């Protein structure tokens, strides 16, 4: 019984560790994106369905398609999108006004995501 419990804990820990590493790799790629084309290239590098980071790529693709916070995105993802929007405004890929609207929508999405996780 104790051995089974320990294995369950180890599996959960390993999954959490894999998810953390997947986020870190994805976040580094997205943080390097300076243009819309760079961000789209990140989407094209999506990992296989079922991999720990797959949802990050799906959420980014949805965000770039709609400029709205994806329903299942975590606050950290939405923060990374807001940072991307800032870089896109700086690169003049989107107007400052559009950047403000998108960032405000992302802020609302972050609040909603925090509420879901509590």
Secondary structure, 3 states (H helix, E strand, C coil): CHHHHHHHHHHHHHHHHHHHHHHHHHHHHHHHCCCHHHHHHHHHCCCCCCCCCHHHHHHHHHHHHHCCCCCCCCHHHHHHHHHHHHHHHHCCCCCHHHHHHHHHHHHHHHHHHHHHHC
